[in-house]
Amino acid sequence: MENKSSGNGYWRATRRLIFSLLAIWAFVSLGLGIILVEPLNHWKIGELPAGFWMAQQGSIYVFVVLIFVYAWQMDRLDHKYNKDDDS
């Protein structure tokens, strides 16, 4: 049987992970795609300005990577806090 502090630690770590990943995604999609688009447009990715590319494609790629990071980190947290579903 799990104790209460272990459950609190698990949910605290889960929330910290989720908020961290959301902050990264918000920075990439809002920060790089909207707020910092002008400085990024000085560089090109292929034929397109980097700011336009980040707004259209980059934030989507980062989001997909963050999904895999979330799954990997949650698997590690599940093992750490014995929340495995080994039934």
C-alpha positions in Angstrom: 0.0 0.0 0.0 1.3 3.4 -0.9 1.7 6.1 1.7 0.3 9.6 1.3 3.6 11.4 0.9 4.6 9.1 -2.0 1.3 10.0 -3.7 1.9 13.7 -3.1 5.4 13.5 -4.5 4.2 11.7 -7.5 1.5 14.3 -8.3 3.9 17.1 -7.5 6.5 15.7 -10.0 3.8 15.1 -12.6 2.5 18.7 -12.3 6.1 20.1 -12.5 6.7 18.0 -15.6 3.5 19.2 -17.3 4.0 22.9 -16.4 7.6 22.7 -17.6 6.7 21.2 -21.0 3.8 23.7 -21.4 6.2 26.6 -20.7 8.6 25.3 -23.3 5.8 24.9 -25.9 4.4 28.4 -25.0 7.8 29.9 -25.4 8.4 28.3 -28.8 4.9 28.9 -30.2 4.2 32.4 -28.8 7.7 33.6 -28.1 9.5 32.5 -31.2 6.5 32.4 -33.5 5.0 35.7 -32.6 7.0 38.0 -30.3 10.5 37.3 -31.6 9.5 36.8 -35.2 11.3 39.9 -36.5 14.8 39.0 -35.1 14.4 35.4 -36.3 13.5 36.6 -39.8 17.2 37.7 -40.3 18.0 34.0 -40.8 16.5 31.6 -43.4 15.5 27.9 -43.1 15.6 26.8 -46.7 13.8 29.5 -48.7 11.7 30.8 -45.8 12.5 33.3 -43.0 13.2 31.5 -39.7 10.4 33.4 -37.9 7.8 32.4 -40.4 9.0 28.8 -40.3 8.8 28.7 -36.5 5.3 30.1 -36.5 4.1 27.6 -39.2 6.2 24.4 -38.6 8.6 24.7 -35.8 6.1 24.9 -33.0 4.3 21.8 -34.3 7.6 19.9 -34.5 8.5 21.0 -30.9 5.0 19.9 -29.7 5.5 16.4 -31.2 8.9 16.1 -29.6 7.4 17.3 -26.2 4.8 14.5 -26.5 7.6 11.9 -26.7 9.5 13.6 -23.8 6.3 13.6 -21.7 5.7 9.9 -22.3 9.4 9.0 -21.6 9.5 11.2 -18.4 6.1 9.9 -17.1 7.4 6.3 -17.6 10.4 7.2 -15.4 8.1 8.8 -12.8 5.8 5.7 -12.8 8.8 3.5 -12.2 10.2 5.8 -9.5 6.9 5.9 -7.6 5.9 2.3 -8.2 2.9 3.3 -10.3 3.7 0.8 -13.0 0.8 -1.0 -14.6 2.4 -4.5 -14.7 -0.9 -6.4 -14.2 
